[in-house]
Amino acid sequence: MHLSLLLAVSCLAAGSFASPFAKRIGGPFPKRNATGISCPPDFRNVVFNTDAPANSGWPGTTWTSIKAAGVSNWIGFTQESISLNPHYDVQGKSAKIVPDVDNTQIKVCMDYTHVDDAMKMITSSAPPTYLELYNEPDYSYMGMTLTSTYQEAASNLSALINTPTTTKFISPAVAFTNDVWLGNFFDVCAGCLEKVDIISAHIYNPIPAQALLQVTTLHGTFPNHTIWITELAPASSDTQGCELDENGMINWMQTLLPELVALGYVERIFWNHGENSNIYADDPAKCNPSLTNDDGTPTPLLNAYAGICS
């Protein structure tokens, strides 16, 4: 599981807000339709964490439910196809039996140890359509994931980003969305901002207006790029103050997502989690972001996700 920490909203400069709602922290938002809105193509996507194979419905029933809800792609924590990754392709639950799970994967160059393989991949006869460059280089999850300074990342990624390819690059996805890491990275990575097609964001906040504020602030920094929110939920850990029940989670989704669509520059979102999991071990129903049950059938939250777009 991937855990991100929230950047304190109070430290953001009010003058940089691009959204007309940005100064209205805590809402209410203007009244918008919560369902059946006109979304960008492939707007709805999901995150599959490496504990997804623990679900009895993985991968077949889980993916069937997800896809039926209008989800286009998924992102995880691997650069290789999941049928080659032991974290996702577990004996007895092989992803090989569901080719569409492989085919719809957005690949991630997790850290500097994967850059050489990424270079081979983007210059191959079948390069991926998209490649995200580093997952949270500014934060190590439980000390298990590798970090990089922005200078180290620029040194390691510059040649990759500037290599001719049809692959579209997604920026490093930092844990602290509006901290200085990403801007500093582009400052020292010569020519990289022009070659990166999409700015990635990880957004967690149980208050929809504050989650929206993180997005509008990011766009104020990179106004010429579209944004993919490659991790989105009210929270990713029990330290982020989320107390929402199931109805609260649905309301959060139906409040925020129409606002993201209305911005016009958020091209895709990836809800975390596509599998069945929980935030609070002692209270699994609290702030539970699961789109599927253990057996892979839809949760009410997935049904709400399906209903957002017309």
Helices and strands as residue ranges (DSSP letters): G 9-11, G 14-16, E 44-47, G 52-54, H 60-68, E 74-75, G 82-84, G 95-97, H 99-103, E 105-109, G 112-114, H 115-122, E 130-133, G 141-143, H 150-161, E 168-170, H 181-188, H 192-195, E 196-204, H 208-221, E 226-233, H 246-263, E 266-271, H 300-308
